[in-house]
Amino acid sequence: MQEILVLGDSHTPVFNHPLFKEKFPNLFFNVLTVIGATASGLENPNSTTQAYPVFRKAVRQTTAKQIIVMLGEVDTGFVIWYRAQKYQEPVAAMMDKAIANYSRFLTELNLHFEVLCISAPLPTIQDGNDWGDIANARREVTASQVERTALTLEFNRIMQEFCLQNDIRYIMLDSVSLGDGGIVKTELLNSDCNNHHYDPEQYSRLLVEGLAGAV
């Protein structure tokens, strides 16, 4: 059985969904989730999650030839806006840092592995929500869901372009995730209103379709 190492934030457990075993019976998705991992914080030695050292250790130890990476939702839904407000810096400058860190990480992986990058999920936390720990943590951010979604779309577009230019495969799910009004499709929302992750059934279907022929 062929192993694929999956690195990313709290959205990555979707790869444990039974649909992946059903559709890819000869593949083992070894999922390493770092909750709260961000592209922005990858190169920060003082980051709370220490995602970069955790990912690097896993990369050193893996026997997989292919690595799937998915980061960015926490950046575009919270971190970029939070840092811009806190440091009185332009959102664009914070975005550039996240893009640069993510690009360097993918380039590093691409030296020794076949890398596949997946577009960041679109923000699901609606304007004015005060439920759940995640929403409470992000309450300080004043950007609307439409603004956060627009930033996510731009983030994903730039990363897709980077990957195309550097021979890294990229799975773009924005067109099948975006609904009316410039925000995520309703059917992708989790049935648990306190859960900001996509509905696992719907999301796994999108990913399986996107990965067909790529893994």
C-alpha positions in Angstrom: 0.0 0.0 0.0 1.3 3.4 -1.0 1.6 6.1 1.7 0.7 9.7 1.2 1.7 12.2 3.9 -1.0 14.9 4.5 0.2 18.1 6.3 -2.1 20.9 7.4 -4.4 22.5 9.9 -7.6 21.4 11.5 -9.3 20.9 8.1 -7.1 17.9 7.2 -8.9 15.2 9.2 -11.3 15.0 6.3 -8.7 12.7 4.7 -9.7 10.1 7.3 -13.2 9.9 5.8 -14.2 6.4 4.6 -14.7 7.8 1.1 -10.9 8.0 0.6 -10.4 4.3 1.4 -13.3 3.5 -0.9 -12.1 5.6 -3.9 -8.3 5.0 -3.3 -8.0 1.5 -1.9 -4.3 1.2 -2.6 -3.4 4.5 -0.8 -2.9 5.2 2.9 -3.4 8.8 3.8 -1.1 9.5 6.8 -2.7 12.6 8.2 -0.7 15.0 10.4 -2.9 17.7 11.7 -1.6 20.7 13.6 -4.6 22.6 14.9 -4.3 26.3 14.2 -1.3 25.9 11.9 -0.8 28.9 9.7 1.2 29.9 6.6 1.9 33.2 8.4 3.6 31.5 11.4 5.6 28.8 9.6 8.9 30.6 9.9 8.2 32.1 13.4 10.3 30.2 15.9 7.9 31.5 18.7 4.7 30.4 17.0 2.2 28.8 19.4 1.5 25.7 17.3 5.2 25.0 16.3 3.7 23.6 13.1 6.9 24.0 11.1 9.1 21.8 13.4 6.3 19.3 13.7 5.9 19.1 9.9 9.7 18.9 9.3 10.1 16.0 11.8 7.3 14.1 10.0 8.9 14.8 6.6 12.2 13.5 7.8 10.7 10.3 9.1 8.2 9.5 6.3 8.6 6.8 3.7 6.0 8.6 1.5 7.0 9.9 -1.9 4.0 12.2 -2.2 3.0 15.0 0.3 -0.4 16.8 0.3 -0.4 20.2 2.0 -3.4 22.3 2.9 -2.9 25.6 4.8 -4.3 29.1 4.6 -7.9 29.2 6.0 -6.7 30.4 9.4 -4.6 33.0 7.7 -7.2 34.5 5.5 -10.1 34.1 8.0 -8.3 35.5 11.0 -4.5 35.8 11.2 -3.9 38.3 8.3 -6.7 40.5 9.5 -5.7 40.3 13.2 -2.0 41.1 12.5 -3.0 44.0 10.2 -5.2 45.5 12.9 -2.7 44.8 15.7 0.4 46.2 14.0 -1.4 48.8 11.9 0.0 47.3 8.8 -1.8 46.9 5.4 -3.7 43.7 4.9 -1.7 43.3 1.7 1.6 43.3 3.5 0.4 40.5 5.9 -0.9 38.6 3.0 2.5 38.8 1.2 4.2 37.4 4.3 1.8 34.4 4.4 2.3 33.8 0.7 6.1 34.0 0.9 6.2 31.6 3.9 3.9 29.1 2.3 5.8 29.3 -1.0 9.1 28.6 0.7 7.7 25.7 2.5 6.3 24.1 -0.6 9.6 24.7 -2.5 11.5 23.0 0.4 9.2 20.0 0.2 9.3 19.9 -3.6 13.1 19.2 -3.5 12.6 15.7 -2.3 8.9 14.8 -2.7 6.0 15.0 -5.2 4.0 17.8 -3.7 0.3 18.4 -4.1 -1.2 21.6 -2.7 -4.9 22.0 -2.0 -6.7 25.4 -2.0 -7.6 26.7 1.4 -11.2 26.2 2.5 -13.4 29.3 2.3 -14.4 31.1 5.6 -17.6 29.8 7.1 -17.9 32.0 10.2 -20.7 34.4 9.5 -20.8 38.1 10.4 -21.8 38.7 14.1 -21.4 35.1 15.2 -20.3 34.7 18.8 -20.6 30.9 19.1 -17.8 28.4 19.7 -14.2 28.9 20.8 -13.0 29.5 17.2 -15.5 32.3 16.6 -14.8 33.8 20.0 -11.1 33.9 19.2 -11.8 35.6 15.9 -14.3 38.1 17.2 -11.7 40.9 17.3 -11.5 40.7 13.5 -13.8 43.3 12.0 -13.6 42.1 8.4 -16.9 40.7 7.0 -17.3 37.2 5.7 -17.4 38.6 2.2 -14.1 40.4 2.7 -12.5 37.3 4.3 -13.7 35.1 1.5 -12.4 37.5 -1.1 -9.0 37.4 0.5 -9.1 33.6 0.6 -9.9 33.5 -3.1 -7.0 35.8 -3.8 -4.7 33.8 -1.6 -5.7 30.6 -3.4 -5.3 32.2 -6.8 -1.7 33.4 -6.0 -0.7 30.0 -4.6 -2.1 28.3 -7.7 -0.1 30.5 -9.9 3.0 29.9 -7.8 2.5 26.1 -8.0 2.0 26.2 -11.7 5.3 28.0 -12.1 7.2 25.6 -9.9 5.9 22.3 -11.1 3.8 21.6 -8.0 0.3 20.2 -8.5 -2.5 22.3 -7.2 -6.1 21.3 -6.5 -8.3 24.4 -6.9 -11.7 24.0 -5.3 -12.9 27.6 -5.2 -15.3 27.4 -8.1 -17.1 24.5 -6.6 -17.1 26.0 -3.1 -18.2 29.5 -3.7 -22.0 30.2 -3.4 -24.2 33.2 -3.9 -23.3 36.6 -2.4 -19.5 36.0 -2.5 -19.4 33.5 0.4 -19.2 29.7 0.8 -22.0 27.4 -0.5 -24.6 26.6 2.2 -24.3 22.9 1.5 -20.7 22.9 2.6 -21.5 24.3 6.0 -21.2 21.8 8.9 -24.5 20.6 10.4 -23.1 21.5 13.8 -23.4 25.3 13.8 -20.5 25.5 16.3 -18.1 23.8 13.9 -16.4 26.0 11.4 -15.1 23.2 9.3 -16.8 22.0 6.1 -19.3 19.2 6.2 -17.1 16.2 6.0 -19.3 14.3 3.6 -19.6 17.1 1.2 -15.9 18.1 1.5 -14.6 14.6 1.1 -16.5 14.3 -2.2 -15.0 17.5 -3.5 -11.5 16.4 -2.6 -11.9 12.9 -4.0 -13.1 14.4 -7.3 -10.2 16.9 -7.3 -7.6 14.2 -6.4 -8.7 11.7 -9.1 -5.8 11.3 -11.4 -3.5 13.3 -9.2 -2.6 10.7 -6.6 
